[in-house]
Amino acid sequence: MISSRNSATASTHVIFRTVRFPNRMRFPAPASRLHSKSRPVVSCSEQKTADLPFGVRGFVTGLESPQSPTRRPHFNKILIANRGEIACRIIRTAKKLGIRTVAVYSEVDADSLHVKMADEAFCIGPAQSAESYLNMDKIIEVCHRSGAQALHPGYGFLSENADFAEKLDKERITFIGPSSSAITSMGSKSESKTIMTDAGVPCVPGYHGTNQDPQHLLSEAQKIGFPVLIKAVHGGGGKGMRTVFHPSSFLDALEAAQREALKGFGNDAVLVEKFIERPRHVEVQVFADSKGNTVSLWERDCSVQRRNQKIIEEAPAPGLSSELRADLSAKAVAAAKAVNYIGAGTIEFIFDKDTNEFFFMEMNTRLQVEHPVTEMITGLDLVEWQLEVAAGNPLPLSQSEIPMIGHAFEARIYAENPRNNFLPDSGVLLHLSTPTPTHIFPSPTAASSFAPAIRLEQGFGIGAQIGVFYDPMIAKLVVHGADRTEALRVLCLALEEYQVVGVTTNIRFLRALASHPAFIAAEVETGFIPKYRDQLLPPLTEPPAELLAQAALFIVLRDQPPSSPGSTPWTRLASRRFGGDVHMRTVVLESETGAAVSVKISTRPDSGLYDITVQSVTAASSGATMSSVEFRSVSATLVNPTTLSAILAGALTRVTIVPQPHGAVGAERLHIFSGAHAVTVLRPAPAWAQVLITDAHTTARGVLRAPMPSLVVDVRVAIGEWVEKGQAIVVLESMKTETVLRAPADGLVKAVGCVKGEMVKEGSVLVDIEESE
């Protein structure tokens, strides 16, 4: 591979890579034909499709031969206007089809995986999305410079921006997606609901008008009846959305939703709908071509959400009768046809568990994050379908030929802290170990014999920086099984194997969710997490004594210089002491609950075995309690810098322990992974270091600190101002999520340590409030 960086402007860099063209590559027609709106029309009857049995899973694309005069060739080169796992996902299919790819990246993404995978890569600006991934003119410029004939938007960013699609059309660049008119119609939640009502698709009662006066919206909300849901008219992904249960909190929620919508989608218009209190989120994947064909690729259930965003999805939706499934698909196809839709789209429905009614919610005019679960149950590559349709070809399959085999789950791996209201986290991926994928794509296999499958969609590797500027999703873990029970079992096992160090993740939470009895029983609803929060996030417990002993052994063996021929006791002082041949060392640890643990390890050089005593002190309402566990004649070795092998209590164990520096000099966190256990313990700084430093996380009363690296969106107080408990003080934004810090008590603002627009580090003092007595 040869790469070089050149610069045409101060802010644009390009990486070129040499590639070999596969024999199967089909070069496109001249640009005049590629971008002409008068392409020859081919009827469905002229399309030859594979005679595929219903019970087969694989790439059932049924395409005509490359020499067929009725089928248009693929593009020669496409640009992917996105980043992360979805950019990598698109590149993989393009490579499979012999299509060259062009990546774009911001300055902070220069070393990202999608940049390395693409044939060419161009820097388009600084980290802020508005100056890079949302910069239409810069991206179009790169299309022309690179010679890309088409652009795939992925999801998010510009994927549902009608102005962008229209600009590309004027520049004779094919947008791999629907027309700008369809995006406009379905991207506006208010307009789309009018269209759906006219098409006979049921909609949720609400106000979808254009009057955005806050008092008018409040009046409409009162007419609808609380609780209500405020939703951004444009965009999706849970942004610009607030649930309001009482009129007194409506205006604050409205302001927050509008501000979030403006930043995310460039438009602060909202609508107000009745909030269904026990809903399921069921959506249908649709696909349409320019020949008038539209099909349903079945439904997905995406009910389990936090912060109005999905974290686990499955296909097909559990518990639907065949009649209801058929009705959902028919309504979804009708919705797509109502706007002459072309490409991949998703019709989202809200399903009322109390009445068994479903209502149109919105249409996402793009490929969804959760599209892999549909691919796994149909055996179809949806990105390949997108490229076929964008090239002017008919859909590869008719409705009767689309299979639905087995069951699939997708779990989104996020850098976030579920125990801190799912606030996003940022940092460097110091350690990453994932379950071994069995598939990059589904493979053709008979339904009666296929084995459970694991697929991993990720855009970051070890050393990657998970920053504050973009969505905190690290990867998607996708599994498939013969039925829901098997698929869920595979998911739980795969989550046990997933290890991440460097940022806090939701992996343990996903494991708790996937193994919860109600989830196993498919009793899903959008309020699932709040309903079972105490069970999903139970109080932290002390780690098993075996893990604490292994953590201490890891420290002792790591700090002990390896023996070598000719070494002397003077070079091995770490494992000896004068006055006897028994070495004793005490390792002090602290569990996640704050409990102090003392591990005493002694060894005799003649045997190489260890005797270990684990003593822990746990605070309780009745007073502190002490427990002690002993392990005798333990053998242990470090297999590699992060793997400890030991025979403990007669059992051979192998555990991964990853150290991470923490705060003070000498302090570190030890991340321990052993089967179903994933725990973290703190090794405090030595006493001399603790004397010299002050714990940066010790917070005085009335002091508001940044809970994570963030952008200060708004500062709502000034020095000398009197505030009341619960009053909004500072608004922060991290990874596209807003957080409002409120006054912990009544008091006087003594100091303000931040300004609007400033980037602040985790733990930074933002406002100091002197509490009233």
Disulfide bonds with the S-S distance in Angstrom:
none
